């Protein structure tokens, strides 16, 4: 796990949970922005992800993801500062799953492009996935061009050896099961401020399902933002400065409501 300390006096700490198939280094720009604005940042690569794993095929259990995220939160709480959790893509889905099982001592949550309904499925296997052997390899085939319109990201990550969207069939089925359990869960999560934002041109997920999930929660403070022209990876898009200002404003407002001087 990694921790980056804020430049100057910290006002809060934020845990970043990355998306499926990628790694924490893709959030370097966001991490630096947060540090510059007074946030400690705690993050790490999910099990089986990143350069240390040495894996090219994902077969990890989703419970290992849950345990890992909870450990990151435990580390962040040691700072005795207000804590925010930012989950992107499948990272957001994992945090949602935890929230439906237990209460976390967090000031608020930011969910971007959560995986609750997959629009882009493995082309060759989507119709027969349930019949495949658990160890059968499946290429989800999510490319950088499907995630962002930012040409600089194409150059930076076109040969990213630590990005792999190849999984085994059992992993994909477990992912679908987790998503279904979240959207069919009848009880609301506990009352905590949440910002959920999506890209209007998301090629990976059905953003209407994410919006419906948020509106079904019985929360006293919820924010939904659809970025009309943006793709899935909001923090990589050409408009990411605007996206950042939006989430920073959300966190600052939550801190003010808690009595902190921002």
KETORFI-38693 format. One line per 5 residues: their letters; for each residue z, x, y of N, C-alpha, C, O. Coordinates in steps of 0.2 Angstrom, whole numbers, always signed. Example, Ala and Ser with C-alpha at 12.3 -4.5 7.8 and 13.67 -1.06 7.14 Angstrom:
<nodes>
as	+39/+66/-28/+39/+62/-22/+39/+66/-16/+42/+71/-17 | +35/+64/-11/+36/+68/-5/+39/+64/+0/+40/+67/+6
</nodes>
This chain:
<nodes>
xxxxx	+0/+4/-6/+0/+0/+0/+0/+4/+6/+2/+10/+6 | -3/+2/+12/-3/+5/+18/+0/+1/+23/+0/-5/+24 | +3/+5/+28/+6/+2/+34/+4/+6/+40/+4/+12/+40 | +1/+2/+45/-1/+5/+51/+4/+3/+57/+4/-3/+57 | +7/+7/+61/+11/+5/+66/+8/+3/+72/+3/+6/+74
xxxxx	+11/-2/+76/+8/-4/+82/+8/+2/+87/+13/+6/+87 | +3/+2/+92/+3/+7/+97/+9/+4/+103/+7/-1/+106 | +14/+7/+103/+19/+5/+108/+24/+0/+105/+25/+1/+98 | +27/-4/+108/+33/-8/+106/+30/-14/+102/+25/-18/+104 | +32/-14/+95/+29/-20/+91/+32/-27/+93/+37/-27/+94
xxxxx	+27/-32/+92/+30/-38/+93/+30/-43/+87/+33/-48/+87 | +26/-40/+82/+26/-44/+75/+22/-39/+70/+20/-34/+72 | +22/-41/+64/+19/-38/+59/+14/-43/+55/+16/-49/+55 | +9/-40/+53/+4/-45/+50/+1/-41/+43/+0/-36/+43 | +1/-46/+38/-1/-44/+32/-8/-46/+31/-10/-52/+32
xxxxx	-13/-42/+29/-20/-43/+28/-21/-43/+21/-20/-38/+17 | -24/-49/+18/-26/-50/+11/-34/-51/+11/-36/-56/+13 | -37/-46/+8/-44/-45/+9/-48/-50/+4/-44/-53/-1 | -54/-51/+4/-58/-55/+0/-59/-52/-7/-58/-46/-8 | -62/-56/-11/-64/-54/-18/-70/-48/-17/-74/-48/-13
xxxxx	-70/-44/-22/-75/-39/-23/-75/-33/-18/-78/-28/-19 | -71/-34/-12/-71/-28/-7/-65/-24/-7/-62/-23/-12 | -63/-22/-1/-57/-17/-1/-54/-17/+6/-58/-20/+11 | -49/-14/+7/-45/-15/+14/-49/-11/+19/-48/-12/+25 | -53/-6/+18/-57/-2/+23/-62/-6/+27/-64/-4/+32
xxxxx	-64/-11/+24/-68/-16/+28/-65/-19/+34/-68/-22/+38 | -59/-18/+34/-55/-21/+40/-52/-16/+45/-48/-17/+49 | -55/-10/+45/-53/-5/+49/-53/-7/+57/-49/-5/+60 | -59/-10/+59/-59/-12/+66/-54/-17/+67/-51/-17/+73 | -53/-22/+63/-47/-27/+64/-41/-24/+64/-36/-26/+69
xxxxx	-39/-19/+60/-33/-16/+60/-31/-12/+66/-26/-13/+69 | -36/-9/+69/-35/-5/+75/-34/-10/+81/-30/-9/+85 | -38/-15/+81/-37/-20/+86/-30/-23/+86/-27/-24/+92 | -27/-25/+81/-21/-27/+80/-15/-22/+82/-11/-24/+86 | -16/-16/+80/-12/-11/+82/-12/-10/+90/-6/-9/+93
xxxxx	-18/-10/+93/-18/-9/+100/-14/-15/+104/-12/-14/+109 | -14/-21/+100/-11/-26/+104/-4/-28/+101/-1/-33/+102 | +0/-23/+98/+7/-23/+97/+9/-26/+90/+14/-28/+89 | +4/-25/+85/+6/-28/+78/+6/-22/+73/+1/-18/+73 | +11/-22/+70/+11/-18/+64/+7/-21/+59/+6/-27/+58
xxxxx	+3/-17/+54/-1/-20/+50/+0/-17/+43/+1/-11/+42 | +1/-22/+38/+2/-20/+31/-3/-23/+27/-5/-29/+27 | -7/-19/+23/-12/-21/+18/-13/-16/+12/-9/-11/+12 | -17/-18/+8/-19/-14/+2/-24/-17/-2/-26/-22/+0 | -27/-13/-6/-32/-16/-11/-29/-20/-16/-24/-18/-19
xxxxx	-32/-26/-17/-29/-30/-23/-31/-27/-30/-35/-22/-30 | -27/-28/-35/-28/-25/-41/-35/-25/-43/-38/-30/-43 | -37/-20/-46/-44/-19/-48/-49/-18/-43/-55/-18/-44 | -47/-18/-36/-52/-17/-31/-51/-10/-27/-45/-7/-28 | -56/-8/-24/-55/-2/-20/-56/+5/-24/-58/+4/-30
xxxxx	-56/+10/-21/-58/+17/-24/-53/+19/-29/-55/+23/-33 | -47/+17/-29/-42/+19/-34/-42/+16/-40/-40/+19/-45 | -46/+10/-41/-46/+7/-47/-51/+10/-52/-50/+9/-58 | -56/+12/-49/-61/+15/-54/-65/+10/-58/-69/+11/-62 | -64/+3/-56/-68/-2/-60/-74/-4/-56/-75/-4/-50
xxxxx	-79/-7/-60/-85/-10/-58/-85/-17/-60/-89/-21/-57 | -81/-19/-65/-81/-26/-67/-74/-29/-66/-69/-26/-69 | -74/-34/-63/-67/-37/-62/-65/-42/-68/-68/-47/-70 | -59/-40/-71/-56/-44/-76/-49/-45/-75/-45/-47/-80 | -46/-44/-69/-39/-44/-68/-37/-52/-68/-41/-56/-67
xxxxx	-30/-52/-70/-27/-59/-70/-26/-61/-62/-24/-57/-58 | -26/-67/-61/-25/-70/-54/-17/-69/-53/-15/-69/-47 | -13/-70/-58/-6/-69/-57/-5/-62/-54/+0/-61/-51 | -9/-57/-56/-8/-50/-54/-9/-50/-46/-6/-46/-43 | -14/-54/-44/-16/-54/-37/-10/-57/-33/-8/-55/-28
xxxxx	-7/-63/-36/-1/-66/-33/+5/-61/-32/+8/-61/-27 | +6/-58/-37/+12/-53/-37/+11/-48/-32/+15/-46/-28 | +5/-45/-31/+3/-40/-27/+4/-42/-20/+7/-39/-15 | +2/-48/-18/+2/-51/-11/+10/-52/-9/+12/-51/-4 | +13/-55/-14/+21/-56/-13/+24/-49/-12/+29/-49/-8
xxxxx	+22/-44/-15/+25/-37/-14/+23/-35/-6/+27/-32/-3 | +17/-36/-4/+15/-34/+2/+19/-38/+8/+22/-35/+13 | +21/-44/+6/+25/-48/+11/+32/-45/+11/+35/-45/+16 | +35/-44/+5/+41/-41/+5/+42/-34/+9/+47/-33/+13 | +37/-30/+9/+37/-24/+12/+37/-25/+20/+40/-22/+24
xxxxx	+32/-30/+22/+32/-32/+29/+38/-35/+32/+40/-34/+38 | +42/-39/+28/+48/-42/+30/+53/-37/+32/+58/-38/+35 | +53/-31/+29/+58/-25/+30/+58/-23/+38/+63/-20/+40 | +53/-25/+42/+53/-23/+49/+57/-28/+53/+58/-26/+59 | +59/-33/+50/+63/-38/+54/+60/-40/+60/+63/-41/+65
xxxxx	+53/-41/+60/+49/-44/+65/+46/-50/+63/+45/-52/+57 | +44/-55/+67/+40/-61/+65/+34/-58/+61/+31/-54/+63 | +33/-62/+56/+27/-60/+51/+22/-65/+51/+23/-71/+50 | +16/-63/+51/+10/-67/+50/+6/-64/+44/+6/-58/+43 | +3/-69/+40/-1/-67/+35/-8/-69/+36/-9/-75/+37
xxxxx	-13/-65/+36/-20/-66/+37/-24/-65/+30/-24/-60/+27 | -27/-71/+27/-30/-70/+21/-37/-72/+22/-39/-77/+26 | -42/-68/+20/-49/-70/+21/-52/-71/+14/-51/-67/+9 | -57/-76/+14/-60/-78/+7/-56/-79/+2/-51/-84/+2 | -56/-76/-4/-52/-77/-10/-45/-75/-8/-40/-77/-11
xxxxx	-44/-70/-3/-37/-68/-1/-34/-74/+2/-28/-75/+1 | -37/-78/+6/-34/-84/+9/-32/-89/+3/-27/-92/+3 | -37/-90/-2/-35/-94/-7/-29/-92/-11/-25/-97/-13 | -28/-86/-12/-22/-84/-16/-16/-85/-12/-11/-87/-15 | -16/-84/-5/-10/-86/-1/-9/-93/-1/-3/-95/-1
xxxxx	-14/-97/-1/-13/-105/-1/-10/-107/-8/-5/-111/-8 | -12/-103/-13/-9/-105/-20/-2/-103/-20/+2/-107/-23 | +0/-98/-17/+7/-96/-16/+11/-101/-12/+17/-103/-14 | +8/-103/-7/+12/-108/-2/+13/-115/-6/+18/-118/-4 | +9/-116/-11/+10/-123/-14/+15/-122/-19/+18/-127/-22
xxxxx	+18/-116/-21/+23/-115/-26/+30/-113/-23/+35/-114/-26 | +30/-110/-17/+36/-107/-14/+35/-107/-6/+30/-107/-3 | +41/-106/-3/+41/-105/+4/+42/-98/+6/+46/-94/+3 | +37/-95/+11/+38/-88/+13/+40/-88/+20/+39/-92/+24 | +44/-83/+21/+47/-82/+28/+42/-79/+33/+43/-73/+35
xxxxx	+38/-83/+35/+32/-81/+39/+32/-86/+45/+34/-92/+45 | +30/-83/+51/+29/-86/+57/+23/-91/+57/+23/-96/+60 | +18/-88/+54/+12/-92/+53/+7/-89/+49/+8/-83/+47 | +1/-93/+47/-4/-90/+43/-11/-91/+46/-12/-96/+50 | -15/-86/+45/-22/-87/+47/-26/-86/+41/-26/-81/+37
xxxxx	-30/-92/+40/-35/-92/+34/-42/-92/+37/-44/-96/+41 | -46/-87/+35/-53/-87/+36/-58/-88/+30/-57/-84/+25 | -62/-93/+31/-67/-93/+25/-64/-94/+18/-67/-90/+14 | -59/-98/+17/-56/-98/+11/-61/-101/+5/-65/-105/+6 | -60/-98/-1/-64/-100/-7/-60/-106/-10/-56/-105/-14
xxxxx	-62/-112/-8/-60/-118/-11/-66/-122/-15/-64/-126/-19 | -72/-120/-13/-77/-123/-16/-83/-118/-15/-85/-117/-9 | -86/-116/-21/-91/-110/-20/-98/-114/-20/-100/-117/-24 | -101/-112/-15/-108/-114/-14/-113/-109/-17/-118/-112/-20 | -112/-103/-17/-116/-98/-20/-113/-96/-26/-108/-92/-27
xxxxx	-116/-98/-32/-113/-97/-38/-118/-92/-42/-124/-91/-40 | -115/-89/-47/-120/-84/-51/-126/-88/-53/-125/-93/-57 | -132/-86/-52/-138/-89/-53/-140/-91/-60/-141/-96/-62 | -139/-86/-64/-141/-86/-71/-136/-90/-75/-138/-93/-81 | -130/-91/-73/-124/-93/-78/-121/-99/-75/-116/-102/-79
xxxxx	-122/-102/-69/-118/-107/-66/-118/-113/-70/-113/-117/-70 | -124/-115/-74/-124/-121/-78/-120/-120/-84/-119/-125/-87 | -119/-114/-87/-117/-113/-94/-111/-109/-94/-109/-106/-99 | -107/-108/-88/-102/-103/-87/-96/-105/-92/-93/-101/-95 | -95/-111/-93/-89/-113/-97/-90/-112/-104/-85/-112/-108
xxxxx	-96/-111/-106/-98/-110/-113/-99/-102/-115/-99/-100/-121 | -98/-98/-110/-99/-91/-111/-93/-88/-114/-87/-90/-113 | -94/-82/-118/-88/-79/-120/-84/-76/-114/-87/-74/-109 | -77/-76/-115/-73/-74/-110/-75/-67/-107/-74/-65/-101 | -77/-62/-111/-79/-55/-109/-86/-54/-107/-88/-49/-105
xxxxx	-90/-60/-107/-97/-59/-104/-97/-57/-97/-93/-60/-93 | -101/-53/-95/-102/-51/-88/-106/-55/-84/-111/-58/-87 | -104/-57/-78/-107/-61/-74/-108/-58/-67/-103/-56/-64 | -114/-58/-64/-114/-55/-58/-115/-60/-53/-119/-65/-52 | -110/-61/-48/-109/-66/-43/-115/-65/-38/-117/-69/-34
xxxxx	-117/-58/-37/-122/-56/-33/-122/-59/-26/-126/-62/-23 | -116/-57/-23/-115/-58/-16/-116/-52/-12/-113/-47/-13 | -121/-52/-8/-124/-46/-5/-121/-46/+3/-119/-51/+5 | -121/-40/+6/-118/-39/+13/-123/-43/+17/-120/-46/+22 | -129/-44/+16/-133/-48/+20/-131/-56/+20/-133/-59/+25
xxxxx	-128/-58/+15/-126/-65/+14/-119/-66/+18/-117/-71/+19 | -115/-60/+19/-109/-61/+22/-109/-60/+30/-104/-63/+33 | -113/-57/+32/-113/-55/+40/-120/-54/+42/-125/-52/+39 | -121/-56/+49/-127/-55/+52/-127/-48/+56/-132/-46/+59 | -122/-44/+55/-121/-38/+59/-125/-32/+56/-123/-30/+50
xxxxx	-130/-30/+59/-134/-25/+56/-130/-18/+55/-131/-14/+50 | -125/-17/+60/-121/-11/+59/-117/-11/+52/-116/-6/+49 | -115/-17/+50/-112/-17/+44/-117/-16/+38/-115/-13/+33 | -123/-18/+39/-128/-16/+33/-128/-9/+32/-128/-6/+27 | -128/-5/+38/-129/+2/+37/-123/+5/+35/-123/+9/+30
xxxxx	-117/+3/+37/-111/+6/+35/-109/+5/+28/-106/+9/+24 | -111/-1/+25/-108/-3/+18/-114/-4/+13/-113/-7/+8 | -120/-2/+15/-126/-3/+10/-125/+1/+4/-128/-1/-1 | -122/+6/+4/-120/+10/-2/-113/+11/-3/-110/+16/-6 | -109/+5/-2/-102/+5/-3/-101/+5/-11/-102/+0/-14
xxxxx	-99/+10/-14/-98/+11/-21/-92/+7/-23/-91/+6/-29 | -87/+5/-19/-81/+2/-20/-82/-6/-20/-77/-9/-20 | -88/-8/-18/-89/-15/-18/-93/-17/-24/-98/-15/-26 | -90/-22/-28/-93/-25/-34/-92/-32/-35/-86/-34/-35 | -97/-36/-36/-96/-43/-37/-98/-45/-44/-100/-51/-46
xxxxx	-97/-40/-49/-98/-41/-56/-91/-43/-59/-86/-39/-58 | -91/-48/-63/-84/-51/-66/-86/-53/-73/-91/-53/-75 | -80/-54/-77/-81/-57/-83/-80/-64/-83/-77/-67/-78 | -83/-68/-87/-83/-75/-87/-76/-78/-86/-75/-83/-83 | -71/-75/-90/-65/-78/-89/-62/-77/-82/-58/-82/-80
xxxxx	-63/-72/-79/-61/-71/-72/-64/-77/-68/-60/-80/-64 | -70/-78/-68/-73/-83/-64/-71/-90/-66/-70/-94/-61 | -69/-91/-72/-66/-98/-74/-59/-98/-71/-57/-104/-69 | -55/-93/-71/-49/-93/-68/-49/-94/-61/-45/-98/-58 | -54/-91/-57/-55/-92/-50/-56/-100/-49/-53/-103/-44
xxxxx	-61/-103/-53/-62/-110/-52/-56/-114/-53/-55/-119/-50 | -52/-112/-58/-46/-116/-59/-41/-116/-54/-38/-121/-52 | -40/-110/-51/-36/-110/-45/-38/-114/-39/-34/-117/-36 | -45/-113/-38/-47/-117/-32/-46/-125/-33/-44/-128/-29 | -47/-127/-39/-47/-134/-41/-39/-136/-40/-38/-142/-38
xxxxx	-35/-132/-42/-28/-134/-42/-25/-134/-35/-21/-138/-33 | -28/-130/-30/-27/-131/-23/-29/-137/-20/-25/-140/-16 | -35/-139/-21/-38/-145/-18/-36/-151/-21/-36/-157/-18 | -33/-151/-27/-31/-157/-30/-23/-158/-30/-20/-163/-32 | -20/-153/-27/-13/-153/-26/-11/-159/-21/-13/-159/-15
xxxxx	-7/-163/-23/-5/-169/-19/+0/-168/-14/+0/-171/-9 | +5/-164/-15/+10/-162/-10/+8/-157/-5/+4/-153/-6 | +10/-159/+1/+9/-154/+7/+13/-148/+6/+18/-148/+3 | +10/-142/+9/+14/-136/+9/+20/-137/+14/+19/-142/+18 | +24/-133/+15/+30/-134/+20/+27/-133/+27/+22/-130/+28
xxxxx	+31/-135/+32/+28/-136/+39/+28/-129/+42/+34/-126/+43 | +23/-126/+43/+22/-119/+46/+15/-119/+50/+10/-122/+48 | +15/-116/+56/+9/-115/+59/+3/-112/+55/+4/-107/+52 | -3/-115/+55/-8/-112/+52/-15/-113/+56/-16/-118/+59 | -18/-107/+56/-25/-107/+59/-30/-106/+54/-29/-101/+50
xxxxx	-35/-111/+53/-40/-110/+48/-47/-110/+52/-48/-115/+55 | -51/-105/+51/-57/-105/+54/-62/-102/+49/-61/-99/+44 | -68/-105/+50/-74/-104/+46/-80/-103/+50/-81/-104/+56 | -85/-100/+46/-92/-99/+49/-97/-105/+48/-97/-107/+42 | -100/-108/+53/-104/-114/+52/-110/-112/+48/-113/-117/+45
xxxxx	-112/-106/+47/-118/-104/+43/-115/-100/+37/-119/-96/+34 | -109/-102/+34/-107/-98/+28/-111/-100/+22/-112/-105/+21 | -113/-94/+19/-118/-95/+13/-114/-95/+7/-117/-95/+1 | -108/-94/+7/-104/-93/+1/-100/-99/-1/-100/-101/-7 | -97/-102/+4/-92/-108/+2/-94/-114/+6/-98/-114/+11
xxxxx	-92/-120/+3/-92/-126/+7/-87/-127/+12/-81/-128/+9 | -88/-126/+18/-83/-126/+23/-80/-133/+24/-74/-133/+26 | -83/-138/+22/-80/-145/+23/-74/-146/+19/-70/-149/+21 | -74/-142/+13/-68/-143/+8/-62/-140/+11/-56/-142/+11 | -63/-134/+15/-58/-130/+18/-55/-135/+24/-49/-135/+24
xxxxx	-59/-138/+28/-57/-142/+33/-53/-148/+30/-48/-150/+33 | -55/-151/+25/-52/-157/+22/-45/-155/+19/-40/-158/+20 | -44/-149/+16/-38/-146/+14/-33/-146/+20/-27/-148/+19 | -35/-143/+25/-31/-142/+31/-28/-149/+34/-22/-149/+35 | -33/-153/+34/-31/-160/+37/-26/-164/+33/-23/-168/+35
xxxxx	-27/-162/+26/-22/-166/+22/-15/-163/+22/-11/-166/+19 | -14/-157/+25/-7/-155/+25/-3/-158/+31/-6/-160/+36 | +3/-159/+29/+7/-163/+34/+11/-158/+39/+16/-156/+38 | +7/-155/+43/+9/-150/+48/+10/-152/+55/+6/-156/+57 | +15/-149/+58/+16/-151/+65/+11/-147/+70/+10/-148/+76
xxxxx	+9/-141/+67/+4/-137/+71/-1/-134/+66/+0/-130/+62 | -7/-136/+67/-13/-134/+64/-19/-133/+68/-20/-137/+73 | -23/-128/+67/-29/-127/+71/-35/-126/+66/-34/-122/+62 | -40/-129/+68/-46/-128/+64/-52/-126/+69/-53/-129/+74 | -55/-121/+67/-61/-118/+71/-67/-117/+67/-66/-113/+62
xxxxx	-73/-120/+69/-79/-118/+65/-83/-115/+70/-85/-117/+75 | -85/-108/+68/-89/-104/+73/-96/-106/+71/-98/-104/+65 | -99/-109/+75/-106/-113/+74/-111/-108/+70/-114/-110/+65 | -112/-102/+73/-118/-98/+70/-116/-92/+66/-120/-89/+64 | -109/-92/+64/-107/-86/+61/-107/-87/+53/-107/-93/+51
xxxxx	-108/-81/+50/-108/-81/+42/-101/-81/+40/-96/-82/+43 | -100/-79/+33/-94/-79/+30/-89/-74/+33/-83/-76/+34 | -91/-68/+34/-86/-63/+36/-85/-63/+43/-89/-59/+47 | -81/-67/+46/-80/-68/+53/-78/-62/+57/-80/-61/+62 | -74/-57/+53/-72/-51/+57/-77/-45/+56/-75/-40/+59
xxxxx	-83/-47/+54/-88/-42/+53/-94/-44/+58/-99/-40/+59 | -94/-50/+60/-99/-53/+64/-100/-50/+71/-95/-47/+74 | -106/-50/+74/-107/-48/+80/-103/-51/+86/-101/-48/+91 | -100/-57/+84/-95/-60/+89/-88/-59/+87/-84/-63/+89 | -87/-54/+84/-80/-53/+81/-75/-52/+87/-69/-53/+86
xxxxx	-77/-49/+92/-72/-49/+98/-69/-56/+100/-63/-56/+101 | -74/-60/+100/-72/-67/+102/-67/-70/+96/-62/-74/+98 | -69/-69/+90/-65/-71/+84/-58/-68/+85/-53/-72/+84 | -58/-62/+86/-51/-58/+87/-47/-61/+92/-41/-63/+91 | -50/-63/+98/-46/-66/+104/-43/-72/+102/-38/-74/+104
xxxxx	-47/-76/+98/-45/-83/+96/-38/-82/+91/-34/-86/+92 | -38/-77/+86/-33/-77/+82/-27/-74/+86/-21/-75/+84 | -28/-69/+90/-23/-66/+94/-19/-71/+98/-13/-71/+99 | -23/-76/+101/-20/-81/+105/-16/-86/+101/-10/-88/+103 | -18/-87/+95/-14/-91/+90/-7/-88/+89/-2/-91/+89
xxxxx	-7/-82/+87/-1/-78/+86/+3/-78/+92/+9/-78/+91 | +1/-76/+98/+5/-76/+104/+8/-82/+105/+14/-83/+107 | +4/-88/+104/+7/-94/+106/+13/-96/+101/+18/-99/+103 | +12/-94/+95/+17/-95/+90/+23/-91/+91/+29/-93/+91 | +22/-85/+93/+28/-81/+95/+32/-84/+102/+38/-83/+102
xxxxx	+28/-86/+106/+31/-89/+112/+35/-95/+110/+41/-96/+112 | +33/-99/+105/+37/-105/+103/+43/-103/+99/+48/-107/+99 | +43/-97/+97/+49/-95/+93/+54/-91/+98/+59/-89/+96 | +52/-91/+104/+56/-88/+109/+55/-81/+111/+59/-78/+115 | +50/-78/+109/+48/-71/+110/+44/-71/+117/+40/-75/+118
xx	+46/-65/+120/+42/-64/+127/+36/-60/+125/+36/-54/+122 | +30/-62/+126/+24/-59/+124/+20/-56/+130/+15/-53/+129
</nodes>
